[in-house]
Amino acid sequence: MSQSLSGKVALVTGGSRGIGAAIVRRLAADGAAVAFTYASSQDKAKKIVDELAMAGSKTLSIHADSADTKAVQHAVELTVEHFGGLDILVSNAGILILNPLEEYSLEDFDRMFAINVRAAFVGIQAAARHMKHGGRIITIGSVTAERSGFPTSAVYSMTKGAIASMTRGLARDLGPRGITVNNIQPGPTQTDMNPHEDDHERLKPLMALGRLGEDREIAGLAAYLASAEAGFVTGASLTIDGGYLA
């Protein structure tokens, strides 16, 4: 790995497992000091910190429930206090609650919106106060913003559509400051959110490549968007889906 992010400070929300953990590892491998939040996976968070410390990386884990606005804001402040600044924010934390329309509770609706959308806005708002020219903001959306694909996913798709729209607007807001804002839209990917082998087999025929994505592949795109090479990419929703939408 190159050290293309040497001297940079990153914060990844929801970074203790799945795509978030892969992004934490990749940004650290590229030389960044990386803070990440976790809600409940304390053991996994500690394992990542210990693993990256052994590799010589600077890492900080922060317990924060993304449904709690103050916790998200505090995570940004802790990162800046600990590492002396903030250059990269990856807003990855998210949940998936699937239920038929008739059975979908407003409590679940509100929680999904709070974590998948409100927390992203709150984190970006807090991070932007500390970012200088060349800052990078990356949201993790989903191809469901463009194609729900299956029943029971209306609310989840709505939250990811909101992320894509918000990304475009924030790119306009922050562009004059030299800060880019981009959205990664993964397709079906093998993660903790999608652990069932039966689902994998059902999805494979829908993919042009005949397989699900891997979290390290999503992390590779995040690393590119965090790099200096992506300085002219902003307001984009980049699909990485193995041809699911093709």
FIPANU-285120 format. One record per residue (C-alpha): residue in one letter; z, x, y; residue number from 0. Coordinates in steps of 0.2 Angstrom, whole numbers, always signed. Layout:
BEGIN
<node><r>a</r><pz>Z</pz><px>X</px><py>Y</py><k>NUM</k></node>
...
//
This chain:
BEGIN
<node><r>m</r><pz>+0</pz><px>+0</px><py>+0</py><k>0</k></node>
<node><r>s</r><pz>-4</pz><px>+6</px><py>+18</py><k>1</k></node>
<node><r>q</r><pz>+10</pz><px>+5</px><py>+31</py><k>2</k></node>
<node><r>s</r><pz>+0</pz><px>-6</px><py>+42</py><k>3</k></node>
<node><r>l</r><pz>+16</pz><px>-15</px><py>+48</py><k>4</k></node>
<node><r>s</r><pz>+27</pz><px>+0</px><py>+51</py><k>5</k></node>
<node><r>g</r><pz>+38</pz><px>-3</px><py>+66</py><k>6</k></node>
<node><r>k</r><pz>+36</pz><px>-22</px><py>+65</py><k>7</k></node>
<node><r>v</r><pz>+50</pz><px>-35</px><py>+62</py><k>8</k></node>
<node><r>a</r><pz>+46</pz><px>-50</px><py>+52</py><k>9</k></node>
<node><r>l</r><pz>+56</pz><px>-66</px><py>+48</py><k>10</k></node>
<node><r>v</r><pz>+50</pz><px>-77</px><py>+33</py><k>11</k></node>
<node><r>t</r><pz>+58</pz><px>-94</px><py>+31</py><k>12</k></node>
<node><r>g</r><pz>+61</pz><px>-100</px><py>+14</py><k>13</k></node>
<node><r>g</r><pz>+59</pz><px>-82</px><py>+7</py><k>14</k></node>
<node><r>s</r><pz>+70</pz><px>-81</px><py>-8</py><k>15</k></node>
<node><r>r</r><pz>+57</pz><px>-88</px><py>-21</py><k>16</k></node>
<node><r>g</r><pz>+39</pz><px>-93</px><py>-24</py><k>17</k></node>
<node><r>i</r><pz>+26</pz><px>-89</px><py>-10</py><k>18</k></node>
<node><r>g</r><pz>+40</pz><px>-85</px><py>+2</py><k>19</k></node>
<node><r>a</r><pz>+47</pz><px>-71</px><py>-9</py><k>20</k></node>
<node><r>a</r><pz>+30</pz><px>-64</px><py>-12</py><k>21</k></node>
<node><r>i</r><pz>+27</pz><px>-63</px><py>+7</py><k>22</k></node>
<node><r>v</r><pz>+43</pz><px>-55</px><py>+10</py><k>23</k></node>
<node><r>r</r><pz>+39</pz><px>-41</px><py>-3</py><k>24</k></node>
<node><r>r</r><pz>+21</pz><px>-39</px><py>+3</py><k>25</k></node>
<node><r>l</r><pz>+27</pz><px>-37</px><py>+22</py><k>26</k></node>
<node><r>a</r><pz>+40</pz><px>-25</px><py>+17</py><k>27</k></node>
<node><r>a</r><pz>+28</pz><px>-15</px><py>+6</py><k>28</k></node>
<node><r>d</r><pz>+17</pz><px>-14</px><py>+22</py><k>29</k></node>
<node><r>g</r><pz>+31</pz><px>-6</px><py>+32</py><k>30</k></node>
<node><r>a</r><pz>+39</pz><px>-21</px><py>+41</py><k>31</k></node>
<node><r>a</r><pz>+58</pz><px>-24</px><py>+42</py><k>32</k></node>
<node><r>v</r><pz>+60</pz><px>-41</px><py>+35</py><k>33</k></node>
<node><r>a</r><pz>+73</pz><px>-55</px><py>+37</py><k>34</k></node>
<node><r>f</r><pz>+71</pz><px>-70</px><py>+27</py><k>35</k></node>
<node><r>t</r><pz>+81</pz><px>-87</px><py>+25</py><k>36</k></node>
<node><r>y</r><pz>+86</pz><px>-96</px><py>+10</py><k>37</k></node>
<node><r>a</r><pz>+95</pz><px>-113</px><py>+7</py><k>38</k></node>
<node><r>s</r><pz>+102</pz><px>-112</px><py>-10</py><k>39</k></node>
<node><r>s</r><pz>+95</pz><px>-98</px><py>-20</py><k>40</k></node>
<node><r>q</r><pz>+108</pz><px>-85</px><py>-15</py><k>41</k></node>
<node><r>d</r><pz>+107</pz><px>-75</px><py>-32</py><k>42</k></node>
<node><r>k</r><pz>+88</pz><px>-74</px><py>-29</py><k>43</k></node>
<node><r>a</r><pz>+90</pz><px>-68</px><py>-11</py><k>44</k></node>
<node><r>k</r><pz>+102</pz><px>-55</px><py>-16</py><k>45</k></node>
<node><r>k</r><pz>+90</pz><px>-49</px><py>-29</py><k>46</k></node>
<node><r>i</r><pz>+76</pz><px>-47</px><py>-17</py><k>47</k></node>
<node><r>v</r><pz>+87</pz><px>-38</px><py>-4</py><k>48</k></node>
<node><r>d</r><pz>+93</pz><px>-26</px><py>-18</py><k>49</k></node>
<node><r>e</r><pz>+76</pz><px>-23</px><py>-25</py><k>50</k></node>
<node><r>l</r><pz>+68</pz><px>-19</px><py>-8</py><k>51</k></node>
<node><r>a</r><pz>+83</pz><px>-8</px><py>-3</py><k>52</k></node>
<node><r>m</r><pz>+79</pz><px>+3</px><py>-18</py><k>53</k></node>
<node><r>a</r><pz>+62</pz><px>+4</px><py>-12</py><k>54</k></node>
<node><r>g</r><pz>+68</pz><px>+10</px><py>+5</py><k>55</k></node>
<node><r>s</r><pz>+64</pz><px>-6</px><py>+15</py><k>56</k></node>
<node><r>k</r><pz>+75</pz><px>-14</px><py>+28</py><k>57</k></node>
<node><r>t</r><pz>+79</pz><px>-32</px><py>+23</py><k>58</k></node>
<node><r>l</r><pz>+91</pz><px>-45</px><py>+28</py><k>59</k></node>
<node><r>s</r><pz>+94</pz><px>-62</px><py>+20</py><k>60</k></node>
<node><r>i</r><pz>+101</pz><px>-76</px><py>+30</py><k>61</k></node>
<node><r>h</r><pz>+108</pz><px>-92</px><py>+23</py><k>62</k></node>
<node><r>a</r><pz>+100</pz><px>-107</px><py>+33</py><k>63</k></node>
<node><r>d</r><pz>+95</pz><px>-125</px><py>+28</py><k>64</k></node>
<node><r>s</r><pz>+79</pz><px>-128</px><py>+37</py><k>65</k></node>
<node><r>a</r><pz>+84</pz><px>-146</px><py>+40</py><k>66</k></node>
<node><r>d</r><pz>+97</pz><px>-140</px><py>+52</py><k>67</k></node>
<node><r>t</r><pz>+89</pz><px>-136</px><py>+68</py><k>68</k></node>
<node><r>k</r><pz>+104</pz><px>-124</px><py>+74</py><k>69</k></node>
<node><r>a</r><pz>+103</pz><px>-115</px><py>+58</py><k>70</k></node>
<node><r>v</r><pz>+84</pz><px>-111</px><py>+61</py><k>71</k></node>
<node><r>q</r><pz>+87</pz><px>-106</px><py>+78</py><k>72</k></node>
<node><r>h</r><pz>+102</pz><px>-95</px><py>+73</py><k>73</k></node>
<node><r>a</r><pz>+91</pz><px>-86</px><py>+60</py><k>74</k></node>
<node><r>v</r><pz>+79</pz><px>-81</px><py>+73</py><k>75</k></node>
<node><r>e</r><pz>+93</pz><px>-74</px><py>+84</py><k>76</k></node>
<node><r>l</r><pz>+101</pz><px>-65</px><py>+69</py><k>77</k></node>
<node><r>t</r><pz>+85</pz><px>-57</px><py>+65</py><k>78</k></node>
<node><r>v</r><pz>+82</pz><px>-51</px><py>+83</py><k>79</k></node>
<node><r>e</r><pz>+100</pz><px>-45</px><py>+84</py><k>80</k></node>
<node><r>h</r><pz>+100</pz><px>-35</px><py>+68</py><k>81</k></node>
<node><r>f</r><pz>+82</pz><px>-27</px><py>+70</py><k>82</k></node>
<node><r>g</r><pz>+81</pz><px>-27</px><py>+88</py><k>83</k></node>
<node><r>g</r><pz>+66</pz><px>-38</px><py>+90</py><k>84</k></node>
<node><r>l</r><pz>+53</pz><px>-50</px><py>+82</py><k>85</k></node>
<node><r>d</r><pz>+35</pz><px>-47</px><py>+80</py><k>86</k></node>
<node><r>i</r><pz>+30</pz><px>-59</px><py>+65</py><k>87</k></node>
<node><r>l</r><pz>+36</pz><px>-76</px><py>+60</py><k>88</k></node>
<node><r>v</r><pz>+30</pz><px>-84</px><py>+44</py><k>89</k></node>
<node><r>s</r><pz>+36</pz><px>-102</px><py>+43</py><k>90</k></node>
<node><r>n</r><pz>+36</pz><px>-105</px><py>+25</py><k>91</k></node>
<node><r>a</r><pz>+51</pz><px>-116</px><py>+21</py><k>92</k></node>
<node><r>g</r><pz>+46</pz><px>-133</px><py>+13</py><k>93</k></node>
<node><r>i</r><pz>+50</pz><px>-146</px><py>+1</py><k>94</k></node>
<node><r>l</r><pz>+40</pz><px>-158</px><py>-10</py><k>95</k></node>
<node><r>i</r><pz>+46</pz><px>-176</px><py>-13</py><k>96</k></node>
<node><r>l</r><pz>+33</pz><px>-187</px><py>-23</py><k>97</k></node>
<node><r>n</r><pz>+36</pz><px>-205</px><py>-25</py><k>98</k></node>
<node><r>p</r><pz>+26</pz><px>-221</px><py>-25</py><k>99</k></node>
<node><r>l</r><pz>+24</pz><px>-229</px><py>-8</py><k>100</k></node>
<node><r>e</r><pz>+35</pz><px>-244</px><py>-13</py><k>101</k></node>
<node><r>e</r><pz>+49</pz><px>-233</px><py>-18</py><k>102</k></node>
<node><r>y</r><pz>+48</pz><px>-220</px><py>-5</py><k>103</k></node>
<node><r>s</r><pz>+65</pz><px>-220</px><py>+5</py><k>104</k></node>
<node><r>l</r><pz>+66</pz><px>-217</px><py>+23</py><k>105</k></node>
<node><r>e</r><pz>+79</pz><px>-204</px><py>+20</py><k>106</k></node>
<node><r>d</r><pz>+67</pz><px>-194</px><py>+9</py><k>107</k></node>
<node><r>f</r><pz>+53</pz><px>-196</px><py>+23</py><k>108</k></node>
<node><r>d</r><pz>+65</pz><px>-190</px><py>+36</py><k>109</k></node>
<node><r>r</r><pz>+71</pz><px>-175</px><py>+26</py><k>110</k></node>
<node><r>m</r><pz>+53</pz><px>-170</px><py>+22</py><k>111</k></node>
<node><r>f</r><pz>+47</pz><px>-171</px><py>+40</py><k>112</k></node>
<node><r>a</r><pz>+63</pz><px>-162</px><py>+46</py><k>113</k></node>
<node><r>i</r><pz>+60</pz><px>-147</px><py>+34</py><k>114</k></node>
<node><r>n</r><pz>+41</pz><px>-146</px><py>+33</py><k>115</k></node>
<node><r>v</r><pz>+37</pz><px>-150</px><py>+51</py><k>116</k></node>
<node><r>r</r><pz>+52</pz><px>-150</px><py>+63</py><k>117</k></node>
<node><r>a</r><pz>+59</pz><px>-134</px><py>+57</py><k>118</k></node>
<node><r>a</r><pz>+42</pz><px>-125</px><py>+59</py><k>119</k></node>
<node><r>f</r><pz>+41</pz><px>-131</px><py>+77</py><k>120</k></node>
<node><r>v</r><pz>+59</pz><px>-126</px><py>+80</py><k>121</k></node>
<node><r>g</r><pz>+57</pz><px>-109</px><py>+72</py><k>122</k></node>
<node><r>i</r><pz>+41</pz><px>-105</px><py>+82</py><k>123</k></node>
<node><r>q</r><pz>+49</pz><px>-111</px><py>+98</py><k>124</k></node>
<node><r>a</r><pz>+64</pz><px>-99</px><py>+96</py><k>125</k></node>
<node><r>a</r><pz>+53</pz><px>-85</px><py>+90</py><k>126</k></node>
<node><r>a</r><pz>+41</pz><px>-86</px><py>+104</py><k>127</k></node>
<node><r>r</r><pz>+55</pz><px>-82</px><py>+116</py><k>128</k></node>
<node><r>h</r><pz>+56</pz><px>-65</px><py>+109</py><k>129</k></node>
<node><r>m</r><pz>+38</pz><px>-60</px><py>+105</py><k>130</k></node>
<node><r>k</r><pz>+28</pz><px>-49</px><py>+115</py><k>131</k></node>
<node><r>h</r><pz>+9</pz><px>-46</px><py>+116</py><k>132</k></node>
<node><r>g</r><pz>+2</pz><px>-44</px><py>+98</py><k>133</k></node>
<node><r>g</r><pz>+15</pz><px>-56</px><py>+90</py><k>134</k></node>
<node><r>r</r><pz>+10</pz><px>-65</px><py>+75</py><k>135</k></node>
<node><r>i</r><pz>+15</pz><px>-83</px><py>+69</py><k>136</k></node>
<node><r>i</r><pz>+9</pz><px>-89</px><py>+52</py><k>137</k></node>
<node><r>t</r><pz>+13</pz><px>-106</px><py>+45</py><k>138</k></node>
<node><r>i</r><pz>+11</pz><px>-111</px><py>+27</py><k>139</k></node>
<node><r>g</r><pz>+2</pz><px>-127</px><py>+25</py><k>140</k></node>
<node><r>s</r><pz>-7</pz><px>-134</px><py>+10</py><k>141</k></node>
<node><r>v</r><pz>-25</pz><px>-140</px><py>+6</py><k>142</k></node>
<node><r>t</r><pz>-17</pz><px>-158</px><py>+5</py><k>143</k></node>
<node><r>a</r><pz>-19</pz><px>-158</px><py>+24</py><k>144</k></node>
<node><r>e</r><pz>-38</pz><px>-161</px><py>+19</py><k>145</k></node>
<node><r>r</r><pz>-37</pz><px>-169</px><py>+2</py><k>146</k></node>
<node><r>s</r><pz>-22</pz><px>-177</px><py>-5</py><k>147</k></node>
<node><r>g</r><pz>-30</pz><px>-177</px><py>-22</py><k>148</k></node>
<node><r>f</r><pz>-17</pz><px>-188</px><py>-31</py><k>149</k></node>
<node><r>p</r><pz>-6</pz><px>-203</px><py>-29</py><k>150</k></node>
<node><r>t</r><pz>+12</pz><px>-202</px><py>-22</py><k>151</k></node>
<node><r>s</r><pz>+8</pz><px>-187</px><py>-10</py><k>152</k></node>
<node><r>a</r><pz>+5</pz><px>-197</px><py>+6</py><k>153</k></node>
<node><r>v</r><pz>+20</pz><px>-190</px><py>+15</py><k>154</k></node>
<node><r>y</r><pz>+19</pz><px>-172</px><py>+9</py><k>155</k></node>
<node><r>s</r><pz>+0</pz><px>-173</px><py>+15</py><k>156</k></node>
<node><r>m</r><pz>+5</pz><px>-180</px><py>+31</py><k>157</k></node>
<node><r>t</r><pz>+17</pz><px>-166</px><py>+35</py><k>158</k></node>
<node><r>k</r><pz>+4</pz><px>-153</px><py>+30</py><k>159</k></node>
<node><r>g</r><pz>-8</pz><px>-161</px><py>+41</py><k>160</k></node>
<node><r>a</r><pz>+4</pz><px>-160</px><py>+55</py><k>161</k></node>
<node><r>i</r><pz>+6</pz><px>-142</px><py>+53</py><k>162</k></node>
<node><r>a</r><pz>-13</pz><px>-139</px><py>+54</py><k>163</k></node>
<node><r>s</r><pz>-14</pz><px>-149</px><py>+70</py><k>164</k></node>
<node><r>m</r><pz>+2</pz><px>-140</px><py>+78</py><k>165</k></node>
<node><r>t</r><pz>-5</pz><px>-123</px><py>+73</py><k>166</k></node>
<node><r>r</r><pz>-21</pz><px>-127</px><py>+84</py><k>167</k></node>
<node><r>g</r><pz>-11</pz><px>-133</px><py>+99</py><k>168</k></node>
<node><r>l</r><pz>+1</pz><px>-118</px><py>+98</py><k>169</k></node>
<node><r>a</r><pz>-13</pz><px>-106</px><py>+97</py><k>170</k></node>
<node><r>r</r><pz>-19</pz><px>-113</px><py>+114</py><k>171</k></node>
<node><r>d</r><pz>-1</pz><px>-112</px><py>+121</py><k>172</k></node>
<node><r>l</r><pz>+2</pz><px>-94</px><py>+115</py><k>173</k></node>
<node><r>g</r><pz>-15</pz><px>-86</px><py>+117</py><k>174</k></node>
<node><r>p</r><pz>-13</pz><px>-81</px><py>+135</py><k>175</k></node>
<node><r>r</r><pz>+2</pz><px>-71</px><py>+129</py><k>176</k></node>
<node><r>g</r><pz>-8</pz><px>-62</px><py>+116</py><k>177</k></node>
<node><r>i</r><pz>+1</pz><px>-71</px><py>+102</py><k>178</k></node>
<node><r>t</r><pz>-9</pz><px>-77</px><py>+87</py><k>179</k></node>
<node><r>v</r><pz>-5</pz><px>-93</px><py>+77</py><k>180</k></node>
<node><r>n</r><pz>-13</pz><px>-97</px><py>+61</py><k>181</k></node>
<node><r>n</r><pz>-10</pz><px>-108</px><py>+46</py><k>182</k></node>
<node><r>i</r><pz>-13</pz><px>-104</px><py>+28</py><k>183</k></node>
<node><r>q</r><pz>-17</pz><px>-118</px><py>+16</py><k>184</k></node>
<node><r>p</r><pz>-14</pz><px>-114</px><py>-2</py><k>185</k></node>
<node><r>g</r><pz>-22</pz><px>-124</px><py>-16</py><k>186</k></node>
<node><r>p</r><pz>-13</pz><px>-126</px><py>-33</py><k>187</k></node>
<node><r>t</r><pz>-3</pz><px>-111</px><py>-35</py><k>188</k></node>
<node><r>q</r><pz>+10</pz><px>-106</px><py>-49</py><k>189</k></node>
<node><r>t</r><pz>+26</pz><px>-107</px><py>-40</py><k>190</k></node>
<node><r>d</r><pz>+44</pz><px>-114</px><py>-42</py><k>191</k></node>
<node><r>m</r><pz>+37</pz><px>-130</px><py>-33</py><k>192</k></node>
<node><r>n</r><pz>+24</pz><px>-132</px><py>-47</py><k>193</k></node>
<node><r>p</r><pz>+32</pz><px>-125</px><py>-63</py><k>194</k></node>
<node><r>h</r><pz>+26</pz><px>-137</px><py>-76</py><k>195</k></node>
<node><r>e</r><pz>+13</pz><px>-131</px><py>-88</py><k>196</k></node>
<node><r>d</r><pz>+6</pz><px>-148</px><py>-91</py><k>197</k></node>
<node><r>d</r><pz>+2</pz><px>-149</px><py>-72</py><k>198</k></node>
<node><r>h</r><pz>-7</pz><px>-132</px><py>-73</py><k>199</k></node>
<node><r>e</r><pz>-18</pz><px>-138</px><py>-87</py><k>200</k></node>
<node><r>r</r><pz>-23</pz><px>-154</px><py>-78</py><k>201</k></node>
<node><r>l</r><pz>-27</pz><px>-144</px><py>-62</py><k>202</k></node>
<node><r>k</r><pz>-37</pz><px>-130</px><py>-69</py><k>203</k></node>
<node><r>p</r><pz>-53</pz><px>-140</px><py>-72</py><k>204</k></node>
<node><r>l</r><pz>-53</pz><px>-145</px><py>-53</py><k>205</k></node>
<node><r>m</r><pz>-54</pz><px>-127</px><py>-48</py><k>206</k></node>
<node><r>a</r><pz>-70</pz><px>-118</px><py>-46</py><k>207</k></node>
<node><r>l</r><pz>-62</pz><px>-102</px><py>-53</py><k>208</k></node>
<node><r>g</r><pz>-54</pz><px>-112</px><py>-67</py><k>209</k></node>
<node><r>r</r><pz>-36</pz><px>-106</px><py>-64</py><k>210</k></node>
<node><r>l</r><pz>-22</pz><px>-108</px><py>-52</py><k>211</k></node>
<node><r>g</r><pz>-18</pz><px>-96</px><py>-38</py><k>212</k></node>
<node><r>e</r><pz>-4</pz><px>-83</px><py>-38</py><k>213</k></node>
<node><r>d</r><pz>+9</pz><px>-81</px><py>-25</py><k>214</k></node>
<node><r>r</r><pz>+4</pz><px>-63</px><py>-22</py><k>215</k></node>
<node><r>e</r><pz>-13</pz><px>-69</px><py>-17</py><k>216</k></node>
<node><r>i</r><pz>-6</pz><px>-80</px><py>-4</py><k>217</k></node>
<node><r>a</r><pz>+5</pz><px>-65</px><py>+2</py><k>218</k></node>
<node><r>g</r><pz>-11</pz><px>-54</px><py>+4</py><k>219</k></node>
<node><r>l</r><pz>-18</pz><px>-67</px><py>+16</py><k>220</k></node>
<node><r>a</r><pz>-2</pz><px>-68</px><py>+26</py><k>221</k></node>
<node><r>a</r><pz>-2</pz><px>-49</px><py>+27</py><k>222</k></node>
<node><r>y</r><pz>-19</pz><px>-49</px><py>+34</py><k>223</k></node>
<node><r>l</r><pz>-15</pz><px>-62</px><py>+47</py><k>224</k></node>
<node><r>a</r><pz>+1</pz><px>-52</px><py>+52</py><k>225</k></node>
<node><r>s</r><pz>-10</pz><px>-36</px><py>+54</py><k>226</k></node>
<node><r>a</r><pz>-18</pz><px>-29</px><py>+69</py><k>227</k></node>
<node><r>e</r><pz>-35</pz><px>-32</px><py>+61</py><k>228</k></node>
<node><r>a</r><pz>-32</pz><px>-51</px><py>+63</py><k>229</k></node>
<node><r>g</r><pz>-30</pz><px>-50</px><py>+82</py><k>230</k></node>
<node><r>f</r><pz>-45</pz><px>-61</px><py>+85</py><k>231</k></node>
<node><r>v</r><pz>-40</pz><px>-74</px><py>+73</py><k>232</k></node>
<node><r>t</r><pz>-30</pz><px>-89</px><py>+80</py><k>233</k></node>
<node><r>g</r><pz>-29</pz><px>-107</px><py>+78</py><k>234</k></node>
<node><r>a</r><pz>-37</pz><px>-106</px><py>+61</py><k>235</k></node>
<node><r>s</r><pz>-32</pz><px>-115</px><py>+45</py><k>236</k></node>
<node><r>l</r><pz>-37</pz><px>-104</px><py>+31</py><k>237</k></node>
<node><r>t</r><pz>-39</pz><px>-111</px><py>+14</py><k>238</k></node>
<node><r>i</r><pz>-35</pz><px>-101</px><py>-1</py><k>239</k></node>
<node><r>d</r><pz>-38</pz><px>-113</px><py>-16</py><k>240</k></node>
<node><r>g</r><pz>-49</pz><px>-105</px><py>-29</py><k>241</k></node>
<node><r>g</r><pz>-63</pz><px>-118</px><py>-24</py><k>242</k></node>
<node><r>y</r><pz>-52</pz><px>-133</px><py>-26</py><k>243</k></node>
<node><r>l</r><pz>-60</pz><px>-141</px><py>-10</py><k>244</k></node>
<node><r>a</r><pz>-77</pz><px>-134</px><py>-14</py><k>245</k></node>
//
